[in-house]
């Protein structure tokens, strides 16, 4: 399946949106990378997310919600995705779920 899409999200958004979204992408031939599907007990979170997930993704979708905007891991994934966008042309797609205030440090992702 191609292209490969990593979906960055807060755990609170997984059941209410992310899993159904990722399944819909897969049904349409897009390989969706979601932590619940790709990570196993004992896996290194950092290695799996940053070295496997983001590094191999041609697109990073970040789910912006009232939960994710305050999560340090989502912020780190945003930063890594932006570096890959600049260096490698990785596409970046924000999906806004809630009426939430996007942190100033991440507003440039919406441009």
N, C-alpha and C positions, 0 to 999 in steps of 0.2 A: 504494500500500500504506500502511495506517495501523494502529496508531500507529507512530511512528518511535522506535526504541530504539538508543541508543548503547551499545556494549559496551566498557567500559574494562578493559584487561587487560595483563599482561606478555607480551612477545613469546614467552617460553618456553611460555606456555599456549595460543598460537594454534593450533598443530597438534594438541595433545593434547586440546583441548576447544572453544575459541572458534569455530573455523570450522564445525564440525559443529553446534554450538548455534545459531549465527547462521543457518545454512542451514535448520535445523528451524524456526526462527522465521519465516523467509521463506516456507517451504512452508505455513505456517499464517496467511499474510496480514499478517505483522508486518514492517515495513521495518527491517531490521537494519543499523546503521551500523558497519562494521568498517574500520579504517584501510587494510588491504590492498586492499579493494574500492573505497574512496573516494579514496585519495590517489594522485597521479601524480608522476613525477619533476619536481622543481622546485617543487612545492607547498610552501607554508609550513606546517610542522607545527603551529605555534601557531594560525594562521588556520583551518586545516582542522578541527582538533580542537575548539578553543574557540569559534570564530566560526560554524562550519558545523555540526559534529557535535553538541556539547553544546547550543548555542543553539537548534537546531531539534528536539531530542529531547523527546518527551513523557515518556520513561522513560530513566533511565540505569541500566544493569546493570553492576555492578563485580564482576569475577572476583577473589576473594580467594584467594591461593595462597601457597605458600612462596616463590614468585618475586615476585609482585606487591606483597606487603607491604613490600618494600624498594626499590621503584622510585619515584624522585622524580616521574616523569611521572604515574604512577597516583595518587600522593598529590595532585598538582595537579588532576587530573581529579576526584578525590573531593571536594576542596574546592570546585571550581567547580560540581559537581553539587549539593552541599549548599546553596550560595548560591542556585542556581536552584530548589531544592526550597522553600526559605524564601520567596523572592521571587515565584515563579511557580507553585508547586504541582507542579513536575516530580516525577514519582515516582522513587523510588530503590530499587533491588532489589540487595542483596548476594547473591552466590552463592559459597559457601565450598567450594573444591575440596580443600584439604588440611587436615590437622590442623596449623594454624599459629597463632602468637601474633599476634593483631591488635594493631597499635600503639595505645597508649592514646589518642593523638590521633584515632584513627578508630573507637574503640569505639562512639561515639554513633551511627554509621551503622547499627549493628546493632539499635538500640532501636526 
